[in-house]
Amino acid sequence: MHKLLACYDYILRLASHAKATYYLFLLSVAESSFFPIPPDVMLLPMCLAQPNRVWRLAGITTIGSALGGVIGYAIGAYAFGFIESVLVDSGYMDSYLHAVRWFEEWGFWAIFVAGFSPIPYKVFTIAGGAMGMALFPFVVASFIGRGARFYLLALLIRVFGHTADSLVRKHMDRIGWMMVGMILIGIIVLSMK
């Protein structure tokens, strides 16, 4: 856990670097495929420091995350046997199995909802590839789900400024699960018609 905290602190320092936008993009790619720290930790301070650029920063994060999702998909599709022990060793296997159940039950909607879920997104991208989800719907769901998450964060920063930082940190899990619940209710209502 100490190494993870040190990594988190390092990423926060990168947020103020002159090339922070590039680092944000790379972090977004890495997080969706293999890295444990979500891009929110860099997006949030960058948006607070540059409130006029929140939409651009959310867009960069969304594109990077969707691209990283395709890499995670490829890992799941072509290299799952090599990384299965890594999932077990890093404590992600239960989350992976949870993602598999979501895919079996919801298909396309699983990757969409995963964009908001507190369950690590990389687990869903790998599961999507391992389960052979069609690539085009996977990419569309990734863009919409992840984009909604990052643009919502940008909107909160734009509207509430520094107050949003403490709100997001304090209630991140609740916000994520509320969004998942609202999306699931929408899916159920649409499927009943």
N, C-alpha and C positions, 0 to 999 in steps of 0.2 A: 504494500500500500504506500510505503514511503517513496518508492520509485515513481509511482503513479502521480503522487502529489508534486514531486519535483518536476515531472513532465508537464503537469498542469501549469505550474508557476512559470516554466520556460515558455510555454505557449502564450501566456498572458504578457510576458515581456516582448515577444515577437509582435504583438498587436500594435505596439508603438514604433516599430521599426519602419524605416523609409520604404522598404519593400513589403510591407505588411499585407498588401492586397494579393501579392503573389503567394505569400505564405498562407493566407486565408484560403486561396484556391487549392493549394497543395494539401492543406490540412483537410479540406472538404473531400477531396479525392481519396486521401488515405483513410479517413474515418469510415467511409462507406464500404471499404473493402477489407481493411485489416487493423487500423489504428484505434486504440481505446478511447481517445479524447474527442468529444464532439466539437464541431466547428463553432457552436454557440459560444464557447468560452473565448473565442477570438472575435467572433462577429459582434458580440455584445459590447465589449470595450471600444471596438473600432467605430460602431454606430454611435456610441455615446460621445466619442471624441470628434466625430464628423457627421453631425445630424443631417446635414444637407446631402450626404452621400448614402443614406440608409438603403434606398431602393437599389442603387448600383451594387452595394455590398451584398445585399440579399440575393441579387441576381448572380453574382459571382459565386456565392456559396451554393446556390441551387444548381448551377451548371457543373461545378466541381463535384458536388455530392452525387448528381445523376451519373456523371462520368465514372466516379468511383464505384457507383452501384453496378455499372456494366463490368468493371474489373472484378468486383465481388461475385457477380453472376458467373463470369468466366472461371473464377477460382472454384466455385461450386460445381460448375458443369464439367470442368476438365481436371481438377486437382483435388477433389474432395477427399480422396483416399490419403493424400499427403498431409492434409490439414486437420483431419478428424482428431488426431491426438492433441493438436494444438488447442482445439475447441475444448477438449476434456481438461487439459492442463491449465488453461486460462479461466476455467469456470464458465465458459459460454455454452457448454453442451445442453444444459437445461433450457436456456434461451433458444438455442437452435431447434430443439425438439418442439418447443412451444411454437416457433415460427412455422415448422413443418405442419403442425396441426392447423394453424391459421390458413396455410396454403391449401391444405386438403379441404377445408370448410369454405373458404372465401375466395380462393384463387386471386384474380386481379386485385380485389379489394384489400387483400392482406398486405401487399406492398404499399398500396396507397395509405392505409391506416398506419403502417409501420413508420411512415414519415413523422408522425406525431408521437408514437409510442415511446415510453421510456426504455423499452427493450432495445438494445444496440442495433442500429440499422444494418450494420455489416452482416449480422446474423441472418436477416431477411434476404439480403442480396445473395449471400452464399446459398441459402436454402432455395431461393428462386432458381438459381442455376442448377443446383443438385437435383431439383425436382423436375427440371426441364420445362419451366414456364416459358411460354412464347416470349421472345425477346422484345418485340415491338410494344405489346401491352405492359411489359415490365418497365420499359423506358418511360412510357407515357405516365404510368402510375408513379414512378420515381420522381419525375419532374413535378407533377401536380402535388404529391404528398410532401415532398421535401420543400418545394417552393412555398407551399402554404405555411409550413412551419417557419421558414426563415423570413418570409414576408410578414407573417404575424409578429414575429419578434421585432422586425424593423418598424412596423406600425406602432407597436407598444413604445418603442424608443422615441419615435417621432411625436407621439401624443403625450407621453408621460415623462420623457427625458430620464434623468438620473433616478427618479422614483421607480421607473420600470426595472432598473437593475436589481434593486432589493426585492421587488415583487416577483420577478422571474426566478431569482435565486431561491427565494423562500418557498415558492409554490410550483416549481418546475414539474414535479411528478404529477401533482393534481391537475395542472393545466394540460399536460400531455394526456392523462387518462380521461379528462373531460372531453377533449377533442376526439379521442378514440370513441368514447361513448356517443357523442353527437353524430359522428360519421356512421357508426353501426346502426343507430336509430334511423338515420336517413336511408341506409341500405335496406333495412328491413321494411321501411315504409314503401320504398320504391319497388321492392320485390313483391309486395302484396298487391300491387295494382295490376 
